[in-house]
Amino acid sequence: MDASAGQAVSEISETAGAPAALRADHTAPERLVLARGVFAGPAPKINDDLYAVIKGKSHRERFSLRLDKGTTAHTNTYFGRFAASYWQRWTTVTEVEVAMTLETTGKTKVRLAASDIAGHRRIVATAETSESGRVVLGTALDMYIDGGAIWIEVDAIGSEVTISDLEWTAQAPDHMRPVAIAICTFNRAQDCAITVAALASDATVLAAIDAVYVVDQGTDLVQDQPLFTETQPKFGDKLRYIRQPNLGGAGGFTRGLYEVSAANEHADVILMDDDILCEPETVLRLNAFANMTVEPTLVGAQMLFLFNPDYLNVGAEETNLGKLRHGQKVSKALRNTSMLKKHQERRVDAGYQAWWTCLIPAEVVKTIGLPVPIFFQWDDVEYGLRAREHGFRTVTLPNAAVWHADFYWKDFDDWARYFSSRNSLIVSSLHADLDPKAITRQLFREIGEYLVGMQYGLAHTTLQGIEDYLKGPEALRDGGIAALAAARGSRGDYSETIKHPAATAPVPNAHINVRRAGGEPSRPLLILFKRAFNQWTGRTIPGLVGVTREDAHWWHVGLYDHVVVTDASQSGVRIRQRDEETARRLLRRAYKVLKQLRKELPSLQNRWRAAMPELTSRENWERLYGIDSQK
């Protein structure tokens, strides 16, 4: 554990003297910009076809596009589309205009096109000009409830044409809601500095936000990054830098909500991860949507994969609390899909929004309080569920996204599994009536699969989470500092949790034969019993074998005694070896723990629910932050 985890008192610094108070509201324009025409991505690795698709010779800039004579372009692509279905369903917007400046001396055609839930294209407005100037097209939002989007198409027929200052607008509300951004970071100083710089690089976005809070919980400090120092003057007095103990994502993001609501109880907060590749346009789109919703709404950005930048993680997510599951794909939502090959035409409604980037309305914080101090994992899920129970919906907005590291590159067998195990029980207890028999039966089966797959450390880490859930709300007394140390420290007792370089792993490489897995068994429970019986009676395949990450299923690994498995990160391997004594010990422990869970789960649910007002109170978080509430 880093020394910063034990830091007793938070430190706050401003970039330029005393901070300006967050404004009560912004002067509303006549028409609000809902989205801008962006033609190039924020980094070279991003495919510009996510912004506009061009046939012919052209030249792109961030906010302008030059088409040579004979070239055609359209924005029927991820960032170029206007999510008409979502705007019609959730906002007060009934008509939208798209305006652009054209520089041309020859015939130019502009079309406003739309789709329906099935992706069928139709033309809703057209314009033709041979002169430079402003072109405006409009259409009603009255045919998109279940699905569909709008985009522009431009043909440079008689000469080259340059498109710039493209804006999607609607009649503005009476006033604009103030908004701040809160970024939580822990020892990703360079990544965080880059994210802050990305926000400062867009003058329009910078003008729209009232403050940026950087909550630094690490020892590799963001404030020591040269890029951060260079960026600070661009923010004026809007940048606030806070140091505090490492309380995980829950503690970092909550600090942003805490500080913003104290400065202005009417201000919205956009929570943002430190290690994303930030698209500043997404901030503008989330903020515009939040200003136009019929009721205060949590508005989230979608996640594109950082390593595969044109791929969407998921269109929208929901939970299955009866099975302790989050991250469940909403029916008909896209998942792991290239947005250069497919469009999300159908509107899909989210159950919650992950906090890689998510706008939280001021009314939500005022009504339901602050998040639960569960360190990280499931904190965003819990807050979204609690908000929904109080009447606040969540919208995961298409065509507004950031890039985040692909999840499948992170190995499941990790210390973070402690928090997933513990917090899944906590959150499900708070928001569902759990069946003790079903829950313990499921957990026993999962732990059995870990043991059959020789993942003893994973079984141990999972049991740690369950055991701490059984302690009740007192387990959250320090916000997760001791739990993190225990989860990380004890995994070293299990050799298969250690990652080795593939070329120098402590096994005889010359004798490793890779064994591929067959298909998933049709009766997995029967196979689980069979694998366990064979292991107990010594009927496994002896010798050392290699198994790729994609084949490392428990039913395949469980056939062998000694297996070298590729880590999901592809940066090394893990060595799993049969250990009957460890398996027995963990099995006995699992039986004892799950027997207690089955007996005490109903009363534990009541205890956790009763503790919520105190756990989520400002006073509790002030205690964790070391803030004197009397100041």
C-alpha positions as CSV (number, residue, x, y, z in Angstrom):
1,M,0.0,0.0,0.0
2,D,1.3,3.5,-0.9
3,A,2.1,5.8,2.0
4,S,-0.6,8.2,0.7
5,A,-3.3,5.6,1.8
6,G,-2.6,6.6,5.4
7,Q,-2.6,10.3,4.9
8,A,-4.7,11.8,7.6
9,V,-5.8,15.1,6.2
10,S,-6.9,16.2,2.7
11,E,-5.0,19.0,1.1
12,I,-6.6,21.5,-1.4
13,S,-4.8,23.9,-3.6
14,E,-6.1,26.3,-6.2
15,T,-4.3,27.4,-9.4
16,A,-4.7,31.1,-9.1
17,G,-5.5,32.5,-5.7
18,A,-8.9,32.0,-4.1
19,P,-11.3,30.0,-6.2
20,A,-14.2,31.7,-7.8
21,A,-17.6,30.5,-6.5
22,L,-19.5,28.3,-9.0
23,R,-22.0,30.4,-10.8
24,A,-25.7,30.0,-10.0
25,D,-26.5,29.6,-13.7
26,H,-25.3,30.6,-17.2
27,T,-27.0,33.1,-19.4
28,A,-28.9,31.0,-21.9
29,P,-28.3,31.7,-25.6
30,E,-31.3,31.9,-28.1
31,R,-30.4,28.5,-29.4
32,L,-28.4,25.9,-27.6
33,V,-25.6,24.0,-29.4
34,L,-26.5,20.3,-28.9
35,A,-23.5,19.0,-30.9
36,R,-20.9,20.3,-33.2
37,G,-19.6,19.0,-36.5
38,V,-16.3,17.4,-35.7
39,F,-14.3,15.9,-38.6
40,A,-11.2,14.5,-37.0
41,G,-10.4,12.7,-33.7
42,P,-8.5,14.0,-30.7
43,A,-5.5,11.7,-31.3
44,P,-3.7,10.1,-34.3
45,K,-4.7,6.6,-33.3
46,I,-8.4,7.4,-33.7
47,N,-9.9,6.6,-37.1
48,D,-11.4,9.8,-38.5
49,D,-14.1,7.8,-40.2
50,L,-15.8,7.8,-36.8
51,Y,-16.5,11.5,-37.5
52,A,-17.2,11.7,-41.2
53,V,-17.0,9.3,-44.1
54,I,-15.5,10.7,-47.3
55,K,-15.4,9.4,-50.9
56,G,-12.8,11.3,-52.9
57,K,-10.0,13.7,-52.1
58,S,-10.3,15.9,-49.1
59,H,-8.5,17.6,-46.2
60,R,-9.7,17.4,-42.6
61,E,-9.2,19.7,-39.7
62,R,-10.8,19.2,-36.3
63,F,-13.8,21.5,-37.1
64,S,-13.6,21.9,-40.8
65,L,-13.6,19.7,-43.9
66,R,-12.5,20.6,-47.4
67,L,-13.9,18.5,-50.2
68,D,-12.3,18.5,-53.7
69,K,-14.6,18.8,-56.7
70,G,-16.4,15.5,-57.2
71,T,-16.0,14.4,-53.6
72,T,-18.9,13.4,-51.4
73,A,-19.1,13.2,-47.6
74,H,-21.6,12.2,-44.9
75,T,-21.7,12.1,-41.1
76,N,-23.7,8.8,-40.9
77,T,-21.0,7.5,-38.5
78,Y,-20.5,7.3,-34.8
79,F,-19.6,10.9,-33.8
80,G,-21.3,12.4,-36.8
81,R,-24.8,11.2,-36.2
82,F,-27.4,13.1,-34.1
83,A,-29.2,10.6,-31.7
84,A,-32.7,11.7,-32.6
85,S,-34.4,8.9,-30.8
86,Y,-32.9,9.8,-27.4
87,W,-33.5,13.5,-27.9
88,Q,-37.2,12.9,-28.7
89,R,-37.7,10.4,-25.9
90,W,-36.0,12.2,-23.0
91,T,-35.9,15.9,-23.8
92,T,-38.1,18.9,-24.5
93,V,-36.6,19.3,-27.9
94,T,-39.2,19.1,-30.7
95,E,-37.2,20.4,-33.6
96,V,-33.5,20.6,-34.5
97,E,-31.5,22.7,-36.9
98,V,-28.2,21.9,-38.4
99,A,-26.3,25.0,-39.7
100,M,-22.9,25.1,-41.4
101,T,-20.7,27.6,-43.2
102,L,-19.9,26.6,-46.8
103,E,-17.1,28.1,-48.8
104,T,-17.7,27.3,-52.5
105,T,-17.8,28.7,-56.0
106,G,-19.7,25.9,-57.6
107,K,-22.8,23.7,-57.2
108,T,-23.0,22.1,-53.8
109,K,-25.8,19.9,-52.5
110,V,-26.5,19.4,-48.8
111,R,-29.0,16.8,-47.6
112,L,-30.3,16.1,-44.1
113,A,-30.9,12.4,-43.9
114,A,-32.5,10.2,-41.2
115,S,-32.9,6.6,-40.3
116,D,-35.6,4.5,-38.5
117,I,-35.2,1.6,-36.0
118,A,-34.3,-0.7,-38.9
119,G,-31.7,1.7,-40.4
120,H,-33.8,2.6,-43.5
121,R,-32.6,5.9,-44.9
122,R,-34.8,8.8,-45.8
123,I,-34.2,12.4,-46.8
124,V,-35.9,15.0,-44.5
125,A,-34.5,18.3,-45.9
126,T,-32.2,19.5,-48.8
127,A,-30.4,22.6,-49.9
128,E,-28.4,23.6,-53.0
129,T,-26.0,26.5,-53.4
130,S,-23.3,27.8,-55.6
131,E,-22.2,30.6,-53.2
132,S,-20.4,30.8,-49.9
133,G,-22.4,31.4,-46.8
134,R,-24.4,29.9,-44.0
135,V,-26.7,27.0,-44.8
136,V,-29.4,25.9,-42.4
137,L,-31.6,22.8,-42.5
138,G,-34.2,21.8,-40.0
139,T,-36.5,19.0,-39.1
140,A,-39.0,18.0,-36.5
141,L,-38.2,15.3,-33.9
142,D,-41.4,13.4,-34.1
143,M,-40.7,10.1,-35.8
144,Y,-37.9,8.6,-33.7
145,I,-39.2,7.3,-30.4
146,D,-38.1,3.7,-30.8
147,G,-35.0,4.4,-32.8
148,G,-33.3,6.4,-35.6
149,A,-30.7,9.1,-36.1
150,I,-30.1,12.1,-38.3
151,W,-27.0,13.1,-40.3
152,I,-25.8,15.3,-43.2
153,E,-24.6,14.5,-46.6
154,V,-22.6,16.9,-48.8
155,D,-21.8,16.6,-52.5
156,A,-19.1,19.0,-54.0
157,I,-20.4,19.0,-57.5
158,G,-19.2,22.2,-59.2
159,S,-16.1,23.1,-57.2
160,E,-14.3,22.3,-54.0
161,V,-16.2,23.1,-50.9
162,T,-15.1,23.7,-47.3
163,I,-17.5,23.0,-44.4
164,S,-16.9,24.7,-41.1
165,D,-18.8,25.8,-38.0
166,L,-21.3,23.0,-38.2
167,E,-23.7,23.0,-35.3
168,W,-26.8,21.1,-34.3
169,T,-29.0,23.5,-32.3
170,A,-32.4,23.7,-30.6
171,Q,-34.4,26.4,-28.8
172,A,-32.5,27.0,-25.6
173,P,-34.0,26.5,-22.1
174,D,-34.7,29.5,-19.9
175,H,-31.3,29.2,-18.1
176,M,-28.3,27.0,-18.3
177,R,-27.3,24.7,-15.5
178,P,-23.9,25.2,-14.0
179,V,-21.6,22.2,-14.4
180,A,-18.2,21.1,-13.0
181,I,-16.0,18.1,-13.9
182,A,-14.4,15.9,-11.2
183,I,-11.5,13.6,-12.2
184,C,-10.4,10.9,-9.7
185,T,-6.8,9.7,-10.1
186,F,-4.4,7.3,-8.4
187,N,-0.8,7.1,-9.6
188,R,-1.7,7.8,-13.2
189,A,-0.3,11.2,-13.2
190,Q,0.7,11.4,-16.8
191,D,-2.7,10.1,-18.0
192,C,-4.5,12.5,-15.8
193,A,-2.5,15.4,-17.0
194,I,-3.3,14.5,-20.6
195,T,-7.0,14.3,-19.8
196,V,-6.9,17.7,-18.1
197,A,-5.0,19.2,-21.1
198,A,-7.6,17.7,-23.5
199,L,-10.4,19.6,-21.7
200,A,-8.4,22.8,-21.8
201,S,-7.7,22.4,-25.6
202,D,-11.3,23.1,-26.5
203,A,-12.2,26.8,-25.8
204,T,-15.9,26.2,-26.2
205,V,-16.0,23.4,-23.7
206,L,-13.7,25.3,-21.3
207,A,-16.1,28.2,-21.3
208,A,-19.1,26.0,-20.6
209,I,-17.7,24.4,-17.5
210,D,-17.4,26.2,-14.1
211,A,-14.7,24.2,-12.5
212,V,-12.5,21.1,-12.9
213,Y,-11.6,19.2,-9.7
214,V,-8.6,16.9,-9.8
215,V,-8.8,14.5,-6.8
216,D,-5.3,13.0,-6.5
217,Q,-5.1,10.0,-4.2
218,G,-1.6,8.8,-5.2
219,T,2.0,9.4,-4.6
220,D,2.9,10.0,-8.2
221,L,1.4,13.4,-8.2
222,V,-0.4,15.0,-11.1
223,Q,0.8,18.5,-10.0
224,D,4.4,17.4,-10.7
225,Q,3.7,16.7,-14.3
226,P,5.1,19.4,-16.6
227,L,2.0,19.2,-18.9
228,F,-0.3,19.9,-15.9
229,T,1.7,22.9,-15.0
230,E,1.6,24.2,-18.6
231,T,-2.1,23.7,-18.8
232,Q,-3.1,25.4,-15.5
233,P,-3.1,29.0,-16.8
234,K,-5.7,28.1,-19.4
235,F,-8.3,27.3,-16.7
236,G,-7.8,30.6,-14.8
237,D,-9.5,30.0,-11.4
238,K,-11.5,27.0,-12.6
239,L,-8.9,24.3,-11.7
240,R,-9.0,22.9,-8.2
241,Y,-6.4,20.3,-7.1
242,I,-7.1,18.1,-4.1
243,R,-4.9,15.5,-2.4
244,Q,-6.5,13.0,-0.1
245,P,-6.1,9.4,1.2
246,N,-6.5,6.6,-1.3
247,L,-10.2,5.8,-0.9
248,G,-10.6,4.3,-4.3
249,G,-12.8,5.5,-7.1
250,A,-15.7,5.8,-4.7
251,G,-13.8,8.1,-2.5
252,G,-12.3,10.1,-5.3
253,F,-15.5,10.7,-7.2
254,T,-17.5,11.3,-4.1
255,R,-15.0,14.1,-3.2
256,G,-15.9,15.8,-6.5
257,L,-19.7,15.5,-5.7
258,Y,-19.0,16.7,-2.1
259,E,-17.0,19.8,-3.1
260,V,-19.2,20.9,-6.0
261,S,-22.4,20.5,-4.0
262,A,-20.9,22.5,-1.2
263,A,-19.8,25.3,-3.6
264,N,-23.2,25.4,-5.5
265,E,-26.0,23.0,-4.6
266,H,-27.5,23.7,-8.1
267,A,-24.4,22.5,-10.1
268,D,-24.2,19.3,-12.0
269,V,-21.0,17.2,-11.9
270,I,-19.4,15.2,-14.7
271,L,-17.4,12.4,-13.2
272,M,-14.5,11.4,-15.4
273,D,-11.8,8.7,-15.2
274,D,-8.2,9.8,-15.2
275,D,-6.9,7.3,-17.8
276,I,-9.4,7.8,-20.6
277,L,-8.7,9.3,-24.0
278,C,-10.9,12.3,-23.7
279,E,-13.1,13.5,-26.5
280,P,-14.0,17.1,-25.4
281,E,-17.0,17.2,-27.7
282,T,-18.6,14.5,-25.4
283,V,-18.6,17.0,-22.5
284,L,-20.5,19.5,-24.6
285,R,-23.0,16.8,-25.7
286,L,-23.7,15.4,-22.2
287,N,-24.1,18.9,-20.8
288,A,-26.5,20.0,-23.6
289,F,-28.6,16.9,-23.2
290,A,-28.8,17.4,-19.4
291,N,-30.0,20.9,-19.9
292,M,-32.8,19.8,-22.1
293,T,-34.2,16.7,-20.3
294,V,-37.8,16.8,-19.1
295,E,-36.7,15.7,-15.6
296,P,-33.1,15.8,-14.1
297,T,-31.4,12.8,-15.6
298,L,-28.0,11.0,-15.2
299,V,-26.4,11.2,-18.6
300,G,-23.5,8.9,-19.4
301,A,-21.0,8.6,-22.2
302,Q,-20.5,5.4,-24.0
303,M,-17.2,3.6,-23.8
304,L,-15.1,2.9,-26.9
305,F,-12.1,0.5,-26.5
306,L,-8.7,2.3,-26.3
307,F,-6.8,-0.5,-27.9
308,N,-9.4,-1.0,-30.6
309,P,-10.7,2.5,-30.9
310,D,-13.6,2.0,-33.3
311,Y,-15.2,-0.7,-31.1
312,L,-18.0,0.0,-28.7
313,N,-17.9,-1.7,-25.3
314,V,-21.7,-1.8,-24.9
315,G,-24.7,0.4,-25.8
316,A,-26.3,0.3,-22.4
317,E,-26.0,-1.8,-19.2
318,E,-28.2,-3.1,-16.5
319,T,-28.0,-5.4,-13.5
320,N,-29.2,-8.8,-12.4
321,L,-29.0,-8.5,-8.6
322,G,-30.5,-11.8,-7.9
323,K,-27.4,-13.3,-9.4
324,L,-25.0,-10.6,-8.1
325,R,-24.3,-9.4,-11.6
326,H,-23.7,-6.0,-13.1
327,G,-22.5,-5.1,-16.6
328,Q,-25.3,-7.0,-18.2
329,K,-26.1,-5.9,-21.8
330,V,-29.5,-4.4,-22.2
331,S,-31.5,-6.4,-24.7
332,K,-30.9,-5.3,-28.3
333,A,-27.9,-3.1,-27.3
334,L,-24.7,-3.4,-29.3
335,R,-21.7,-5.0,-27.6
336,N,-18.1,-5.3,-28.7
337,T,-19.1,-4.0,-32.1
338,S,-17.1,-1.9,-34.6
339,M,-18.9,1.4,-35.0
340,L,-17.5,1.7,-38.5
341,K,-19.5,-1.3,-39.5
342,K,-22.8,-1.0,-37.6
343,H,-25.0,1.7,-36.2
344,Q,-27.0,1.7,-33.0
345,E,-30.4,2.5,-34.5
346,R,-32.6,1.2,-31.7
347,R,-33.0,3.2,-28.5
348,V,-31.9,1.1,-25.5
349,D,-32.5,2.3,-22.0
350,A,-29.8,1.9,-19.4
351,G,-30.3,0.7,-15.9
352,Y,-27.2,2.5,-14.7
353,Q,-24.1,4.3,-16.0
354,A,-20.4,3.4,-15.3
355,W,-18.3,6.4,-14.2
356,W,-15.7,6.5,-17.0
357,T,-17.7,9.6,-17.8
358,C,-21.1,10.4,-16.4
359,L,-23.1,13.6,-15.6
360,I,-24.8,13.6,-12.2
361,P,-27.5,16.3,-11.8
362,A,-27.5,18.5,-8.7
363,E,-31.0,17.3,-7.8
364,V,-29.7,13.7,-7.5
365,V,-27.0,14.6,-5.0
366,K,-29.4,16.8,-3.0
367,T,-32.1,14.0,-2.9
368,I,-30.2,10.8,-2.4
369,G,-26.9,12.0,-0.8
370,L,-23.4,10.8,-1.6
371,P,-22.2,7.4,-2.7
372,V,-21.4,4.5,-0.4
373,P,-17.8,4.2,0.7
374,I,-17.1,0.8,-0.9
375,F,-13.7,1.9,-2.3
376,F,-14.3,0.8,-5.9
377,Q,-16.3,-1.5,-8.1
378,W,-20.1,-1.4,-7.9
379,D,-20.1,2.2,-6.5
380,D,-21.4,3.6,-9.7
381,V,-23.9,0.8,-10.0
382,E,-25.3,1.4,-6.5
383,Y,-25.6,5.2,-7.1
384,G,-27.5,4.7,-10.3
385,L,-29.8,2.2,-8.8
386,R,-30.5,4.4,-5.8
387,A,-31.1,7.4,-8.1
388,R,-33.6,5.4,-10.1
389,E,-35.5,4.3,-6.9
390,H,-35.9,8.0,-6.2
391,G,-37.3,8.7,-9.7
392,F,-34.1,9.7,-11.6
393,R,-33.5,7.9,-14.9
394,T,-30.2,7.2,-16.5
395,V,-29.5,7.7,-20.2
396,T,-26.3,6.3,-21.9
397,L,-26.1,8.7,-24.8
398,P,-24.9,7.4,-28.2
399,N,-22.5,9.4,-30.2
400,A,-21.0,10.7,-27.0
401,A,-18.1,8.6,-25.9
402,V,-14.6,8.4,-24.4
403,W,-12.0,5.7,-25.0
404,H,-11.1,3.5,-22.0
405,A,-8.7,0.5,-21.7
406,D,-10.4,-2.7,-23.0
407,F,-11.6,-4.7,-20.1
408,Y,-10.8,-8.1,-21.6
409,W,-7.0,-7.3,-21.3
410,K,-7.3,-7.4,-17.5
411,D,-7.2,-10.8,-15.8
412,F,-10.2,-11.8,-13.8
413,D,-7.9,-13.4,-11.2
414,D,-6.9,-10.2,-9.5
415,W,-7.0,-8.5,-6.1
416,A,-9.9,-6.4,-7.4
417,R,-12.0,-9.5,-7.2
418,Y,-12.2,-8.9,-3.4
419,F,-14.1,-5.7,-4.0
420,S,-16.3,-7.2,-6.7
421,S,-17.2,-10.1,-4.4
422,R,-17.9,-8.0,-1.3
423,N,-19.6,-5.1,-3.1
424,S,-21.8,-7.2,-5.2
425,L,-23.4,-8.5,-2.0
426,I,-23.6,-5.1,-0.4
427,V,-25.2,-3.4,-3.4
428,S,-27.6,-6.3,-4.2
429,S,-28.6,-6.4,-0.5
430,L,-29.4,-2.7,-0.6
431,H,-31.6,-2.9,-3.8
432,A,-33.0,-6.4,-4.0
433,D,-34.5,-9.0,-1.7
434,L,-31.9,-11.8,-2.1
435,D,-32.8,-15.5,-1.8
436,P,-30.2,-17.0,0.7
437,K,-30.4,-20.5,-0.9
438,A,-30.0,-19.3,-4.4
439,I,-27.2,-16.9,-3.6
440,T,-25.1,-19.4,-1.6
441,R,-25.7,-22.2,-4.1
442,Q,-24.4,-19.9,-6.9
443,L,-21.4,-18.8,-4.9
444,F,-20.5,-22.3,-3.9
445,R,-20.6,-23.4,-7.5
446,E,-18.4,-20.4,-8.6
447,I,-15.8,-21.2,-5.9
448,G,-15.9,-24.8,-6.9
449,E,-15.1,-23.8,-10.5
450,Y,-12.1,-21.8,-9.2
451,L,-10.8,-24.8,-7.2
452,V,-11.3,-27.2,-10.1
453,G,-9.4,-24.7,-12.3
454,M,-6.6,-24.5,-9.7
455,Q,-7.2,-20.8,-9.0
456,Y,-6.8,-21.1,-5.3
457,G,-5.9,-17.4,-4.8
458,L,-9.1,-16.4,-6.7
459,A,-11.2,-18.6,-4.4
460,H,-9.4,-17.1,-1.3
461,T,-10.0,-13.5,-2.6
462,T,-13.7,-14.2,-3.3
463,L,-14.1,-15.7,0.2
464,Q,-12.4,-12.6,1.7
465,G,-15.1,-10.4,0.1
466,I,-17.9,-12.6,1.5
467,E,-16.4,-12.7,5.0
468,D,-16.1,-8.9,5.1
469,Y,-19.7,-8.6,3.9
470,L,-20.7,-10.8,6.9
471,K,-19.1,-8.2,9.2
472,G,-21.8,-5.7,8.3
473,P,-21.5,-2.0,7.7
474,E,-18.6,-1.7,10.2
475,A,-16.4,-3.3,7.4
476,L,-16.6,0.1,5.6
477,R,-15.4,2.1,8.6
478,D,-12.1,3.2,7.1
479,G,-13.3,3.4,3.5
480,G,-11.4,0.4,2.3
481,I,-7.8,1.2,3.2
482,A,-7.3,-1.9,5.4
483,A,-9.3,-4.1,3.0
484,L,-7.1,-3.2,0.1
485,A,-4.0,-4.0,2.0
486,A,-5.4,-7.3,3.1
487,A,-6.7,-8.3,-0.4
488,R,-3.4,-7.5,-2.1
489,G,-1.1,-8.8,0.6
490,S,-2.6,-12.2,1.1
491,R,-2.7,-13.2,-2.5
492,G,1.0,-13.7,-2.4
493,D,0.4,-16.9,-0.5
494,Y,-1.0,-18.5,-3.7
495,S,1.7,-19.1,-6.3
496,E,-0.7,-19.1,-9.3
497,T,-1.5,-15.5,-8.7
498,I,2.0,-14.4,-9.6
499,K,2.6,-13.4,-13.2
500,H,5.9,-14.6,-14.8
501,P,7.6,-13.5,-18.1
502,A,6.8,-16.3,-20.6
503,A,10.4,-16.8,-21.7
504,T,11.8,-17.1,-18.2
505,A,8.9,-18.7,-16.2
506,P,10.1,-21.3,-13.6
507,V,9.1,-24.3,-15.7
508,P,10.9,-26.3,-18.4
509,N,9.7,-24.5,-21.5
510,A,10.9,-27.3,-23.8
511,H,8.3,-29.7,-22.4
512,I,5.2,-27.5,-22.7
513,N,2.7,-28.7,-25.2
514,V,-0.3,-26.4,-25.8
515,R,-3.6,-28.1,-25.3
516,R,-6.7,-26.5,-26.9
517,A,-10.1,-26.7,-25.4
518,G,-13.2,-28.2,-26.9
519,G,-16.6,-26.6,-26.9
520,E,-18.4,-25.5,-23.7
521,P,-20.1,-28.5,-22.0
522,S,-23.8,-28.9,-22.5
523,R,-24.2,-30.0,-18.8
524,P,-21.6,-27.9,-17.0
525,L,-22.7,-28.8,-13.5
526,L,-22.3,-32.5,-14.2
527,I,-18.9,-31.8,-15.7
528,L,-18.0,-29.8,-12.5
529,F,-18.8,-32.8,-10.3
530,K,-16.9,-35.1,-12.7
531,R,-13.8,-32.9,-12.7
532,A,-13.8,-32.6,-8.9
533,F,-14.3,-36.3,-8.5
534,N,-11.4,-37.1,-10.9
535,Q,-9.1,-34.7,-9.1
536,W,-10.1,-36.1,-5.7
537,T,-9.3,-39.6,-6.9
538,G,-6.1,-38.8,-8.8
539,R,-7.5,-39.3,-12.3
540,T,-6.1,-36.2,-13.8
541,I,-3.6,-36.0,-16.8
542,P,-0.1,-35.7,-15.4
543,G,2.7,-33.6,-16.8
544,L,3.1,-29.9,-17.8
545,V,0.8,-28.4,-20.5
546,G,0.2,-24.9,-21.8
547,V,-3.2,-23.3,-22.2
548,T,-3.9,-20.0,-24.0
549,R,-6.0,-17.3,-22.4
550,E,-9.0,-18.1,-24.6
551,D,-9.0,-21.8,-23.6
552,A,-8.4,-21.3,-19.9
553,H,-11.9,-22.5,-18.9
554,W,-12.2,-24.4,-15.6
555,W,-13.6,-27.5,-17.4
556,H,-10.4,-27.6,-19.6
557,V,-7.7,-26.6,-17.1
558,G,-9.3,-29.0,-14.6
559,L,-8.2,-32.0,-16.7
560,Y,-4.6,-31.5,-15.9
561,D,-2.2,-31.4,-12.9
562,H,0.2,-28.6,-14.0
563,V,-0.7,-25.9,-16.4
564,V,0.9,-22.7,-17.7
565,V,-1.9,-20.3,-18.6
566,T,-1.4,-17.0,-20.5
567,D,-2.4,-14.0,-18.5
568,A,-5.2,-11.9,-20.0
569,S,-2.9,-9.0,-20.4
570,Q,-0.7,-11.1,-22.7
571,S,2.3,-9.8,-20.8
572,G,3.2,-13.0,-19.0
573,V,1.9,-16.4,-17.8
574,R,0.6,-17.9,-14.6
575,I,1.5,-21.4,-13.4
576,R,-1.3,-23.4,-11.9
577,Q,-0.5,-26.7,-10.1
578,R,-2.7,-29.1,-8.3
579,D,-2.6,-28.7,-4.5
580,E,-5.0,-31.1,-2.8
581,E,-4.4,-29.8,0.7
582,T,-5.1,-26.1,-0.3
583,A,-8.2,-27.2,-2.2
584,R,-9.5,-29.0,0.8
585,R,-8.8,-26.1,3.1
586,L,-10.5,-23.6,0.9
587,L,-13.5,-26.0,0.4
588,R,-14.0,-26.3,4.1
589,R,-13.7,-22.6,4.5
590,A,-16.2,-22.0,1.7
591,Y,-18.7,-24.4,3.3
592,K,-18.4,-22.6,6.7
593,V,-18.6,-19.1,5.2
594,L,-21.6,-19.9,2.9
595,K,-23.4,-21.7,5.7
596,Q,-23.2,-18.5,7.8
597,L,-24.2,-16.4,4.8
598,R,-27.3,-18.5,4.2
599,K,-28.4,-18.2,7.8
600,E,-27.6,-14.5,8.3
601,L,-28.4,-13.0,4.9
602,P,-31.9,-11.7,5.7
603,S,-30.7,-9.9,8.8
604,L,-27.6,-8.7,7.1
605,Q,-29.7,-7.1,4.4
606,N,-31.6,-5.2,7.1
607,R,-28.4,-4.0,8.8
608,W,-26.9,-2.8,5.5
609,R,-30.0,-0.9,4.6
610,A,-30.3,0.7,8.0
611,A,-26.8,1.9,7.8
612,M,-27.2,3.7,4.5
613,P,-28.1,7.2,5.8
614,E,-25.0,7.3,8.0
615,L,-22.7,5.7,5.4
616,T,-23.7,8.1,2.6
617,S,-23.8,11.2,4.8
618,R,-21.5,14.2,4.4
619,E,-20.4,13.8,7.9
620,N,-19.2,10.3,7.3
621,W,-17.3,11.3,4.2
622,E,-15.8,14.3,6.1
623,R,-14.5,11.9,8.7
624,L,-12.9,9.7,6.0
625,Y,-11.4,12.8,4.3
626,G,-10.1,14.2,7.5
627,I,-12.1,17.4,7.0
628,D,-13.1,19.5,9.9
629,S,-16.8,20.2,9.2
630,Q,-16.7,23.2,11.6
631,K,-14.4,25.1,9.3
